[in-house]
Amino acid sequence: MLRRSLAALAVVSLGLTLLSRNPVQAQKPAAQPAGVDFARDIQPILETQCYECHGPKKSKADLRLDRRAAAMAGGETGAAILPGNSEQSLIVRRLLGLDGDDQMPKDGDPLPAPQIALIRTWIDQGATWPDATATAGGIPPADDEPKHWAYRRPSRAPLPEVRAADWVRTPIDRFILARLEKEGLKPSPEASLETLVRRVSLDLIGLPPSPQEVDEVLADAARDGRDEAYARLVDRLLASPHYGERWARPWLDLARYADSHGFEKDLPRVMWKYRDWVIDALNRKLPYDRFLAEQLAGDELPDADVSSRVATTFLRLGTWDHAPAEP
């Protein structure tokens, strides 16, 4: 009995010694799944567990895991993924909390052992990352593109396939119809011309049409056709001074326009000239890049004038804690 006990103790001791020498192997499950697919098995784990800190919106330690090239290159501490070598891949070592570093995800629960096993097997099998899943959005960007989505070049999305293709009039209709069909819905019946006149008037100038205006459009449609009459109506509304008044409001709200300073004193201030500048800019179809440039640096432009200087009032909007003037 004593010999058997000593022999068993020796086996256990030897096993513990071997495990302590290779902690990665110690935490590697014996059974590994075969045929790991990136899109099915790996990308969902990265999306839910990693993209918050290492994705398109944030890339801590200069590491992104939503793009193949960036993930393979790694971040500040080196390559995150070494195809064929999960033991030395930093992503695995950080998920296991090795090398004295914090275990990832840093502010969340450790990944379950089966998920880590999937990642390890995927890496050992060569870390295959198909082009169709090269980014979280499915569209591989150029390597020299900025990281933040707002500064990325837009790309034309393919038109979705739809069943009721005869309903489609414009490419945008395909996206609308594809979502309706996905939800098991059908498009509503086509609106009457009277309804369209009211909708477009409220949308473009913020005012309902008068009965006389509706009758004029209906008469125009009877003479030249519905589409032609509707197009002329849109042109008239865009040329109306009310167009600038209607669409200046969303911009003024975002810019925090007000005729007083705010805070507890809330003293009045002269801001109406900026309000009128925004309205006028929309009505005279000022290009958007110029619209922004004049508000940010209208006094520095080569052709600066009174109008562009008024535009820089944008920089003084918002709340200001102004004390009353001394008597």
C-alpha positions as a printed Julia matrix, in Angstrom:
327×3 Matrix{Float64}:
   0.0     0.0     0.0
   2.76    2.41    0.9
   4.55    1.77   -2.39
   1.34    2.33   -4.37
   0.65    5.59   -2.51
   4.19    6.83   -3.1
   3.94    5.92   -6.79
   0.64    7.77   -7.17
   2.05   10.8    -5.37
   5.05   10.8    -7.7
   2.8    10.76  -10.77
   0.72   13.68   -9.46
   3.86   15.62   -8.55
   5.35   15.07  -12.0
   2.11   16.21  -13.65
   1.98   19.4   -11.59
   5.6    20.12  -12.42
   4.98   19.79  -16.15
   1.89   21.99  -15.97
   3.72   24.7   -14.04
   6.44   24.82  -16.69
   3.95   25.52  -19.5
   0.93   27.49  -18.25
  -0.5    27.92  -21.76
  -0.61   24.2   -22.28
  -2.05   23.8   -18.8
  -5.06   25.91  -19.7
  -5.5    24.44  -23.16
  -8.47   22.04  -23.26
  -7.57   18.54  -24.37
 -10.42   18.27  -26.87
 -10.34   20.85  -29.67
 -13.17   21.47  -32.12
 -12.37   20.74  -35.75
 -13.13   22.88  -38.77
 -13.45   26.25  -37.06
 -15.1    28.82  -39.31
 -14.19   32.48  -38.73
 -17.55   34.05  -39.65
 -19.56   31.46  -37.74
 -17.37   30.79  -34.7
 -14.78   33.54  -34.2
 -16.2    36.84  -35.41
 -19.24   36.7   -33.05
 -16.86   36.29  -30.1
 -14.73   39.24  -31.21
 -17.81   41.4   -31.79
 -19.33   40.78  -28.37
 -16.14   40.59  -26.31
 -13.46   42.68  -28.06
 -14.84   45.36  -30.41
 -15.85   47.69  -27.58
 -12.17   48.42  -26.88
 -10.51   47.15  -30.07
 -13.0    47.93  -32.83
 -14.05   50.68  -35.23
 -14.98   53.18  -32.5
 -12.05   52.65  -30.15
  -8.65   50.99  -30.51
  -6.91   50.77  -27.14
  -3.17   50.12  -27.31
  -3.5    50.81  -31.06
  -5.04   47.36  -31.54
  -8.03   46.67  -33.76
  -9.61   43.26  -34.06
 -12.33   44.13  -36.57
  -9.91   44.31  -39.51
  -7.76   41.42  -40.65
  -4.66   43.45  -41.53
  -4.79   45.41  -38.27
  -5.37   42.29  -36.18
  -2.45   40.47  -37.75
  -0.18   43.5   -37.34
  -1.18   43.91  -33.71
  -0.79   46.97  -31.53
   1.72   48.55  -29.22
   2.85   45.21  -27.75
   3.3    43.33  -31.01
   1.43   40.94  -33.28
  -1.84   39.79  -31.73
  -2.32   36.75  -33.94
   0.39   34.39  -35.17
  -1.25   31.97  -37.63
  -0.38   28.41  -36.72
   0.93   29.34  -33.26
  -1.78   30.03  -30.69
   0.64   29.45  -27.81
   2.66   32.57  -28.7
  -0.26   34.67  -30.01
  -0.73   37.63  -27.71
  -4.51   37.52  -28.02
  -4.53   34.05  -26.43
  -2.03   34.96  -23.75
  -4.03   38.05  -22.79
  -7.29   36.1   -22.74
  -5.62   33.68  -20.32
  -4.08   36.47  -18.22
  -0.49   35.29  -18.7
   2.82   37.19  -18.67
   1.72   39.28  -15.68
  -0.76   41.29  -17.75
  -4.42   41.93  -17.02
  -6.74   39.22  -18.23
  -8.92   40.3   -21.11
 -11.63   41.5   -21.41
 -10.3    43.92  -18.83
 -13.61   45.13  -17.43
 -15.64   42.01  -18.12
 -15.86   38.36  -17.21
 -13.17   36.05  -18.6
 -14.09   34.24  -21.77
 -15.48   30.73  -21.22
 -13.0    27.95  -21.87
 -14.89   26.7   -24.99
 -14.61   30.13  -26.62
 -10.89   30.35  -25.91
 -10.55   26.84  -27.32
 -12.27   27.97  -30.52
  -9.92   30.93  -30.89
  -6.88   28.74  -30.24
  -7.97   26.1   -32.72
  -8.73   28.76  -35.34
  -5.22   30.22  -34.93
  -3.55   26.81  -34.96
  -5.45   25.97  -38.16
  -3.93   29.04  -39.83
  -6.23   31.88  -38.68
  -8.14   31.89  -41.97
 -10.0    35.22  -42.32
 -12.02   35.42  -45.56
 -12.16   38.7   -47.48
 -15.95   38.9   -47.08
 -15.49   39.22  -43.32
 -12.35   41.35  -43.38
 -14.12   44.07  -41.4
 -17.06   44.26  -39.03
 -19.16   45.82  -41.8
 -18.16   43.16  -44.32
 -16.4    45.65  -46.63
 -12.59   45.56  -46.45
 -11.25   49.15  -46.33
  -7.97   50.32  -47.75
  -5.11   49.95  -45.27
  -4.38   53.67  -45.37
  -7.93   54.72  -44.44
  -8.54   56.47  -41.1
  -9.84   54.36  -38.26
 -12.91   56.37  -37.31
 -15.97   55.66  -39.46
 -16.68   59.37  -39.93
 -13.43   59.8   -41.88
 -13.7    56.67  -44.0
 -14.38   56.88  -47.72
 -17.96   55.81  -48.43
 -18.38   52.79  -50.66
 -21.35   51.91  -52.81
 -23.32   49.04  -51.32
 -24.64   46.39  -53.71
 -28.37   46.58  -54.42
 -30.24   43.9   -52.48
 -32.28   41.27  -54.25
 -36.05   41.67  -53.87
 -39.02   39.55  -54.84
 -41.47   42.3   -55.89
 -39.05   43.99  -58.3
 -41.9    45.6   -60.25
 -42.57   47.87  -57.22
 -39.07   49.38  -57.47
 -38.66   52.77  -59.16
 -35.32   53.95  -57.77
 -32.29   52.13  -56.26
 -33.31   53.37  -52.8
 -36.61   51.52  -53.18
 -34.69   48.23  -53.26
 -33.3    48.79  -49.78
 -36.73   49.74  -48.43
 -38.43   46.79  -50.07
 -35.73   44.35  -48.97
 -36.3    45.3   -45.33
 -40.09   45.12  -45.72
 -39.83   41.65  -47.23
 -37.46   40.57  -44.47
 -40.09   41.58  -41.9
 -42.87   39.91  -43.85
 -44.51   43.23  -44.75
 -45.85   44.7   -47.98
 -45.54   48.31  -49.17
 -48.47   50.59  -48.49
 -50.64   51.62  -51.42
 -49.4    54.61  -53.39
 -50.46   57.93  -51.84
 -52.73   60.28  -53.73
 -51.3    63.4   -55.31
 -53.17   65.57  -52.79
 -51.43   63.7   -49.95
 -48.02   64.06  -51.6
 -48.53   67.81  -52.04
 -49.23   68.19  -48.34
 -46.32   65.98  -47.29
 -43.7    67.67  -49.44
 -44.89   71.13  -48.47
 -44.66   70.37  -44.75
 -41.26   68.75  -45.28
 -39.63   71.48  -47.37
 -41.11   74.71  -46.0
 -42.8    73.6   -42.78
 -46.2    74.93  -43.87
 -49.28   73.18  -45.25
 -50.4    74.05  -48.78
 -53.45   76.19  -49.28
 -56.48   74.7   -51.06
 -55.66   76.89  -54.05
 -52.1    75.52  -54.23
 -53.39   71.94  -54.15
 -55.85   72.7   -56.95
 -53.08   74.23  -59.05
 -50.94   71.09  -58.74
 -53.91   68.86  -59.62
 -54.64   70.98  -62.68
 -50.96   70.86  -63.63
 -51.02   67.05  -63.33
 -54.12   66.75  -65.47
 -52.39   68.77  -68.18
 -48.77   67.51  -68.08
 -48.84   64.36  -65.97
 -48.43   63.57  -62.28
 -44.63   63.25  -62.19
 -44.04   66.49  -64.08
 -46.46   68.41  -61.85
 -44.87   67.03  -58.7
 -41.34   67.9   -59.89
 -42.37   71.5   -60.61
 -43.96   71.74  -57.16
 -40.72   70.61  -55.51
 -38.76   73.21  -57.49
 -41.15   75.96  -56.37
 -40.89   74.94  -52.73
 -37.08   74.83  -52.87
 -37.11   78.34  -54.31
 -39.35   79.64  -51.54
 -37.75   81.81  -48.81
 -39.6    79.6   -46.34
 -37.28   76.73  -47.32
 -34.32   78.38  -45.6
 -36.45   79.26  -42.58
 -37.63   75.66  -42.25
 -34.25   73.96  -42.63
 -32.25   76.54  -40.67
 -34.0    75.39  -37.51
 -32.34   71.94  -37.22
 -28.91   73.51  -37.73
 -29.56   76.32  -35.24
 -30.71   73.77  -32.67
 -27.55   71.7   -33.13
 -25.4    74.83  -32.93
 -27.22   75.83  -29.69
 -28.47   79.13  -31.07
 -30.27   81.39  -28.56
 -30.96   85.09  -28.1
 -29.71   85.02  -24.51
 -26.54   83.78  -22.78
 -28.1    81.15  -20.56
 -26.94   80.27  -17.03
 -28.52   81.98  -14.06
 -28.23   85.52  -15.43
 -29.52   84.64  -18.91
 -28.77   88.11  -20.24
 -29.92   89.01  -23.78
 -27.44   89.05  -26.65
 -27.59   90.06  -30.31
 -27.52   86.86  -32.39
 -30.21   87.37  -35.01
 -27.69   88.3   -37.68
 -26.23   84.77  -37.5
 -29.72   83.27  -37.67
 -30.44   85.29  -40.82
 -27.06   84.26  -42.29
 -27.94   80.57  -41.93
 -31.35   81.11  -43.54
 -29.81   83.06  -46.41
 -27.04   80.47  -46.9
 -29.63   77.73  -47.38
 -31.79   79.8   -49.69
 -28.87   80.78  -51.93
 -27.67   77.14  -51.96
 -24.27   77.83  -50.43
 -22.13   74.67  -50.9
 -21.78   72.66  -47.71
 -17.99   72.92  -47.52
 -18.22   76.7   -47.81
 -21.1    76.71  -45.3
 -18.79   75.08  -42.74
 -15.65   77.05  -43.65
 -17.32   80.43  -43.19
 -18.65   79.47  -39.75
 -15.3    78.13  -38.56
 -12.94   80.65  -40.15
 -14.96   83.19  -42.14
 -12.68   86.04  -41.04
  -9.58   84.2   -42.32
 -10.8    83.4   -45.83
  -9.08   85.18  -48.74
 -12.4    86.71  -49.82
 -13.67   87.45  -46.3
 -16.46   89.99  -46.1
 -19.09   91.12  -43.62
 -21.27   88.09  -44.36
 -18.51   85.53  -43.74
 -17.49   87.33  -40.54
 -21.07   87.17  -39.29
 -20.93   83.42  -39.92
 -18.18   83.03  -37.3
 -20.8    83.84  -34.66
 -21.09   80.05  -34.67
 -18.0    80.01  -32.43
 -19.77   82.09  -29.79
 -22.97   80.09  -29.56
 -23.97   78.03  -26.57
 -24.23   79.2   -22.97
 -21.94   81.89  -21.6
 -21.69   83.06  -17.98
 -21.61   86.8   -18.59
 -21.74   89.21  -15.7
 -23.85   92.37  -16.13
 -21.96   95.42  -17.34
 -20.67   97.77  -14.67
 -22.66  101.06  -14.36
